[in-house]
Amino acid sequence: MMKVLLIDDEAERGWQEVLEQVLTLEIFSISDLDSALEEVEKVEYELILLDLRFGEQDHNSRNIKDYGGYKILKTIKSNFYNVNFSTPIIVITATNKVWNIFSMLENGADSFYVKEHPDFANDIAFSRQNYSQLLDSVATLKIESIKRKEIWRSIIQIHELSQQSIENQNIRHRIEEKLKIGYGILFRRITEIEKQTLLFNKEVVAFIVFWSILEEISHSYYKRENEKDLEWILASNGEVLQSVDSDGTIKTKFSTIKDEFVKVDSKALTTTAYQINLSNQICGILRYQQNWTHHRVRSEFIDKLNRYRNKVDFIHSNTEVILKQKLIDNQGSIEAYQKCTSILSFIIDILHLPSA
């Protein structure tokens, strides 16, 4: 059963009962502002129905920032780590003033329902549309709530693990920022013109943002003084993956790291020898620090995530793809969302490793 909270000063005057009947949901209600503010800080819900105005003081004010519903919404949505940040919110309002509704949507609400008293509901067409929109919103947000909370919980775990395992403060900040950006892209509202005409795919773009967090993780896990350093050494265990011999040749494990991980004795020094691509950097961490077998590295990282990163085509295209394939061909939203969950789970696995 979906866990639903109604915050409304008229909840006990019939609105809770009406909404339970209409939505066929069991609803917990709070009717005073202070209790509501405390509740949303400590108890997680799957859907919140939020009245815009509380008490006489709100009805006497024309400034939406004075309204209790606005204050509750800001309390939830101003803090990414609030337990209900990912919880969908439907605003319930007795007024259909568009600027108030727009302001609530701009500050994090997902939809709205206009309260109608039977004695004043004179526009049957509006009432039917209003009712239909409420049912559609709840049905859509039930599914959305599951997705948001799945991603949000993974992000919270990554944030906590990065605080424990990554010493560099700036890297921790960058990971946190990318997590928020990825979440924001993944769950932003997009218009029909963005979907149909501009071909915007938020799931694919979010995946790329989450993928890029591996750059920060790699910088945390390798001892490197500068970008062109030829030596690659894991910070936690001192494992040398690439080094330079006294005769100027390079010994590396990266050249076969995707296959059997057999150490290469040496190779000629080149000006690009320091440019180990990100996928190989991550393979090195998995193989020589986490002790994954090469079969596991291939199946859980190379085949599952790195190959998809190449497939989506936004940042890494080969000649054949450019000449023969449209960008839109690789933008399946369902697969892209699943890959977002996979890359976040993968990041959690990596961050369980010891870091310098």
C-alpha positions as CSV (number, residue, x, y, z in Angstrom):
1,M,0.0,0.0,0.0
2,M,1.3,3.4,-1.0
3,K,2.2,5.6,2.0
4,V,0.4,8.9,1.5
5,L,0.4,12.1,3.6
6,L,-2.3,14.7,3.4
7,I,-1.3,18.1,4.9
8,D,-4.4,20.2,5.1
9,D,-6.0,22.3,7.8
10,E,-9.4,21.0,6.6
11,A,-8.3,17.3,6.5
12,E,-10.7,16.4,9.4
13,R,-13.6,18.3,7.9
14,G,-14.1,15.7,5.2
15,W,-11.2,16.2,2.8
16,Q,-9.3,13.2,4.0
17,E,-12.3,10.9,3.6
18,V,-13.1,12.3,0.2
19,L,-9.6,11.9,-1.1
20,E,-9.4,8.3,0.3
21,Q,-12.6,7.4,-1.5
22,V,-11.6,9.1,-4.8
23,L,-8.0,7.7,-4.9
24,T,-8.7,4.4,-3.2
25,L,-5.7,5.0,-0.9
26,E,-5.2,4.9,2.8
27,I,-4.1,8.4,3.8
28,F,-2.4,9.7,6.9
29,S,-3.3,13.4,7.6
30,I,-1.9,16.4,9.6
31,S,-3.9,19.5,10.0
32,D,-1.5,22.0,11.7
33,L,1.5,23.6,10.2
34,D,4.1,23.0,13.0
35,S,3.3,19.3,13.2
36,A,3.6,19.1,9.4
37,L,6.9,20.8,9.3
38,E,8.2,18.3,11.9
39,E,6.7,15.3,10.1
40,V,8.2,15.9,6.7
41,E,11.7,16.2,8.3
42,K,11.6,12.8,9.9
43,V,9.1,10.4,8.2
44,E,9.4,9.4,4.6
45,Y,6.3,9.2,2.4
46,E,5.7,8.0,-1.2
47,L,3.2,10.8,-2.0
48,I,2.3,14.1,-0.3
49,L,-0.9,16.0,-0.9
50,L,-0.2,19.5,0.3
51,D,-2.7,22.3,0.9
52,L,-1.5,25.7,-0.2
53,R,-2.9,27.9,2.6
54,F,-3.3,27.3,6.3
55,G,-5.6,29.2,8.6
56,E,-7.0,32.8,8.5
57,Q,-3.5,34.4,8.3
58,D,-2.8,32.7,5.0
59,H,-6.1,33.7,3.5
60,N,-5.5,37.3,4.5
61,S,-2.1,37.4,2.7
62,R,-1.5,37.8,-1.0
63,N,2.2,36.8,-0.7
64,I,2.6,33.1,-1.5
65,K,5.8,33.0,0.6
66,D,3.6,33.6,3.7
67,Y,1.5,30.5,3.0
68,G,2.0,27.4,5.1
69,G,2.0,25.1,2.0
70,Y,4.8,27.1,0.4
71,K,6.9,26.9,3.6
72,I,6.5,23.2,3.8
73,L,7.4,22.7,0.2
74,K,10.5,24.9,0.6
75,T,11.5,22.9,3.7
76,I,11.4,19.7,1.8
77,K,12.8,20.8,-1.6
78,S,15.6,23.1,-0.4
79,N,17.5,20.2,1.2
80,F,18.5,17.4,-1.1
81,Y,19.0,15.2,2.0
82,N,15.5,15.7,3.4
83,V,13.9,12.3,3.7
84,N,11.0,13.5,1.4
85,F,13.1,15.3,-1.2
86,S,12.3,12.6,-3.7
87,T,8.6,12.3,-2.7
88,P,6.2,13.6,-5.3
89,I,4.0,16.4,-4.1
90,I,0.5,17.4,-5.4
91,V,-0.6,20.9,-4.3
92,I,-4.2,21.2,-3.2
93,T,-5.6,24.7,-3.5
94,A,-9.0,26.3,-3.2
95,T,-7.9,28.9,-5.8
96,N,-7.0,28.5,-9.4
97,K,-4.8,31.6,-9.5
98,V,-2.2,30.5,-12.1
99,W,0.7,32.5,-10.5
100,N,0.3,30.7,-7.2
101,I,0.2,27.3,-8.9
102,F,3.1,28.2,-11.1
103,S,5.2,29.3,-8.2
104,M,4.6,26.0,-6.4
105,L,5.5,24.0,-9.5
106,E,8.6,26.1,-9.9
107,N,9.7,25.3,-6.3
108,G,9.3,21.5,-6.6
109,A,5.6,20.5,-6.6
110,D,4.7,18.0,-9.3
111,S,1.0,18.7,-9.9
112,F,-2.0,20.4,-8.5
113,Y,-5.7,19.8,-7.7
114,V,-8.2,22.6,-7.3
115,K,-10.5,22.1,-4.3
116,E,-14.1,22.5,-5.3
117,H,-17.0,22.8,-2.9
118,P,-20.2,21.2,-4.4
119,D,-22.2,24.4,-3.8
120,F,-19.8,26.4,-6.0
121,A,-18.8,23.9,-8.7
122,N,-20.7,25.5,-11.6
123,D,-18.4,24.5,-14.4
124,I,-19.0,20.8,-15.0
125,A,-16.4,20.5,-17.8
126,F,-13.7,22.1,-15.5
127,S,-14.7,19.8,-12.6
128,R,-14.4,16.7,-14.8
129,Q,-11.0,17.8,-16.1
130,N,-9.8,18.7,-12.6
131,Y,-10.9,15.3,-11.3
132,S,-9.4,13.4,-14.2
133,Q,-6.1,15.3,-13.8
134,L,-5.9,14.3,-10.1
135,L,-6.4,10.6,-11.0
136,D,-3.8,10.8,-13.8
137,S,-1.3,12.6,-11.6
138,V,-1.6,10.1,-8.8
139,A,-1.2,7.1,-11.2
140,T,1.8,8.7,-12.9
141,L,3.5,9.8,-9.6
142,K,3.1,6.3,-8.1
143,I,5.5,5.0,-10.7
144,E,7.7,8.2,-10.5
145,S,7.9,7.9,-6.8
146,I,9.5,4.4,-7.0
147,K,12.1,5.5,-9.5
148,R,13.0,8.7,-7.7
149,K,13.5,6.9,-4.4
150,E,15.5,4.2,-6.0
151,I,17.9,6.7,-7.5
152,W,17.8,9.1,-4.4
153,R,18.8,6.2,-2.0
154,S,21.7,5.2,-4.3
155,I,22.9,8.8,-4.3
156,I,22.6,9.1,-0.6
157,Q,24.7,6.0,-0.2
158,I,27.3,7.2,-2.7
159,H,27.5,10.5,-0.8
160,E,28.1,8.8,2.5
161,L,30.6,6.4,1.1
162,S,32.6,9.2,-0.6
163,Q,32.8,11.1,2.6
164,Q,34.3,8.0,4.2
165,S,36.6,6.8,1.5
166,I,37.8,9.8,-0.4
167,E,40.3,12.1,1.3
168,N,40.4,15.0,-1.2
169,Q,37.6,17.4,-0.3
170,N,37.3,18.9,-3.7
171,I,36.7,15.5,-5.3
172,R,34.0,14.8,-2.7
173,H,32.3,18.1,-3.6
174,R,32.5,17.4,-7.3
175,I,31.0,13.9,-6.8
176,E,28.2,15.4,-4.8
177,E,27.5,18.1,-7.4
178,K,27.4,15.6,-10.2
179,L,25.0,13.4,-8.3
180,K,22.6,16.3,-7.8
181,I,23.0,17.4,-11.5
182,G,22.3,13.8,-12.7
183,Y,19.2,13.5,-10.4
184,G,17.9,16.8,-11.6
185,I,18.3,15.9,-15.3
186,L,16.8,12.4,-14.8
187,F,13.6,13.7,-13.1
188,R,13.1,17.1,-14.6
189,R,9.8,17.8,-16.3
190,I,10.3,18.1,-20.1
191,T,7.8,19.5,-22.6
192,E,6.3,17.8,-25.6
193,I,8.4,20.0,-27.9
194,E,11.6,18.9,-26.1
195,K,10.6,15.2,-26.5
196,Q,9.1,15.3,-30.0
197,T,10.9,18.0,-31.8
198,L,14.2,18.5,-30.0
199,L,14.7,14.8,-29.3
200,F,15.7,15.5,-25.6
201,N,16.4,12.3,-23.7
202,K,16.9,13.0,-20.0
203,E,17.8,9.4,-19.1
204,V,20.7,9.2,-21.5
205,V,22.1,12.6,-20.5
206,A,21.7,11.6,-16.8
207,F,23.6,8.4,-17.4
208,I,26.5,10.4,-19.0
209,V,26.6,12.7,-15.9
210,F,26.7,9.7,-13.5
211,W,29.3,8.0,-15.7
212,S,31.6,11.0,-15.5
213,I,31.8,10.5,-11.7
214,L,34.3,7.7,-12.5
215,E,36.8,10.5,-13.5
216,E,36.7,11.8,-9.9
217,I,37.0,8.3,-8.4
218,S,40.0,7.5,-10.6
219,H,41.8,10.6,-9.5
220,S,41.2,9.7,-5.9
221,Y,42.5,6.1,-6.3
222,Y,45.7,6.6,-8.2
223,K,48.9,8.4,-7.0
224,R,49.4,11.0,-9.8
225,E,51.2,14.3,-9.4
226,N,50.1,15.7,-12.8
227,E,48.2,14.9,-15.9
228,K,51.3,13.8,-17.9
229,D,52.8,11.6,-15.2
230,L,53.8,8.2,-16.9
231,E,53.5,6.3,-13.6
232,W,50.2,4.8,-12.5
233,I,50.2,3.5,-8.9
234,L,47.2,2.5,-6.8
235,A,47.2,4.7,-3.7
236,S,45.8,2.1,-1.2
237,N,48.1,-0.8,-1.9
238,G,51.0,0.6,-3.9
239,E,50.3,-1.7,-6.9
240,V,52.2,-0.4,-9.9
241,L,50.2,-0.6,-13.1
242,Q,52.6,1.4,-15.2
243,S,56.1,2.6,-14.6
244,V,59.2,3.8,-16.6
245,D,62.4,1.8,-16.6
246,S,65.8,3.4,-16.4
247,D,66.3,2.8,-20.1
248,G,63.2,4.9,-20.9
249,T,60.8,2.1,-21.8
250,I,57.4,1.7,-20.1
251,K,56.2,-1.3,-18.3
252,T,52.4,-1.5,-18.2
253,K,49.5,-3.7,-17.3
254,F,47.0,-1.4,-19.0
255,S,47.5,-2.7,-22.6
256,T,46.0,-6.1,-21.7
257,I,43.8,-5.1,-18.8
258,K,40.6,-5.8,-20.7
259,D,41.7,-9.3,-21.6
260,E,43.8,-11.6,-19.4
261,F,45.5,-8.9,-17.4
262,V,48.9,-10.4,-18.2
263,K,51.7,-7.9,-17.4
264,V,53.4,-6.5,-20.4
265,D,57.2,-6.5,-20.0
266,S,57.8,-3.2,-21.8
267,K,56.9,-1.1,-24.8
268,A,58.5,1.8,-26.6
269,L,58.0,5.2,-25.0
270,T,55.5,7.4,-26.8
271,T,54.3,10.9,-26.1
272,T,50.8,9.5,-25.5
273,A,51.7,6.8,-23.1
274,Y,50.3,8.7,-20.1
275,Q,46.9,9.0,-21.8
276,I,45.3,5.9,-20.3
277,N,41.6,6.0,-21.0
278,L,39.0,6.1,-18.2
279,S,37.7,2.6,-18.8
280,N,41.2,1.2,-18.4
281,Q,41.8,3.3,-15.3
282,I,38.7,1.8,-13.7
283,C,39.6,-1.7,-14.9
284,G,42.9,-1.3,-13.1
285,I,41.1,-0.4,-9.9
286,L,38.8,-3.4,-10.1
287,R,41.4,-5.9,-11.1
288,Y,44.4,-4.9,-8.9
289,Q,42.7,-3.3,-5.9
290,Q,39.4,-4.9,-5.6
291,N,40.8,-8.2,-6.9
292,W,38.0,-8.9,-9.4
293,T,38.7,-11.6,-12.0
294,H,39.1,-10.4,-15.6
295,H,35.8,-12.3,-16.4
296,R,34.0,-10.3,-13.7
297,V,35.5,-7.0,-14.9
298,R,34.4,-7.7,-18.4
299,S,30.9,-8.8,-17.6
300,E,30.0,-6.3,-14.9
301,F,31.9,-3.2,-16.2
302,I,33.2,-3.5,-19.8
303,D,30.2,-5.3,-21.3
304,K,27.5,-3.9,-19.1
305,L,28.4,-0.3,-18.7
306,N,31.4,0.8,-20.8
307,R,29.9,-0.7,-23.9
308,Y,26.6,1.1,-23.3
309,R,28.6,4.3,-22.7
310,N,30.0,3.9,-26.2
311,K,26.7,2.9,-27.7
312,V,24.8,6.0,-26.6
313,D,27.1,7.9,-28.9
314,F,27.0,11.4,-27.3
315,I,30.7,11.5,-26.2
316,H,32.5,8.6,-27.9
317,S,31.6,7.8,-31.5
318,N,33.4,5.6,-34.0
319,T,33.5,6.1,-37.7
320,E,31.0,3.4,-38.6
321,V,28.5,4.8,-36.1
322,I,28.9,8.4,-37.4
323,L,28.4,7.3,-41.0
324,K,25.6,4.9,-40.6
325,Q,23.6,5.5,-37.4
326,K,21.3,8.2,-36.2
327,L,21.7,9.6,-32.7
328,I,18.1,8.9,-31.9
329,D,18.5,5.2,-32.6
330,N,20.4,4.7,-29.3
331,Q,18.1,6.7,-27.0
332,G,15.8,4.2,-25.5
333,S,14.5,5.7,-22.2
334,I,13.8,2.4,-20.4
335,E,17.2,1.0,-21.1
336,A,18.9,4.3,-20.3
337,Y,17.1,4.5,-16.9
338,Q,18.2,1.0,-16.1
339,K,21.8,1.9,-17.0
340,C,21.5,4.9,-14.6
341,T,20.6,2.5,-11.8
342,S,23.5,0.2,-12.9
343,I,26.2,2.9,-12.9
344,L,25.1,4.2,-9.5
345,S,25.3,0.6,-8.1
346,F,28.7,0.2,-9.7
347,I,29.9,3.4,-8.1
348,I,28.7,2.1,-4.7
349,D,30.8,-1.0,-5.3
350,I,33.9,1.0,-6.1
351,L,33.5,3.3,-3.2
352,H,33.6,0.4,-0.8
353,L,37.3,0.1,-1.6
354,P,39.9,1.7,0.5
355,S,41.2,5.1,-0.8
356,A,44.1,7.3,0.0
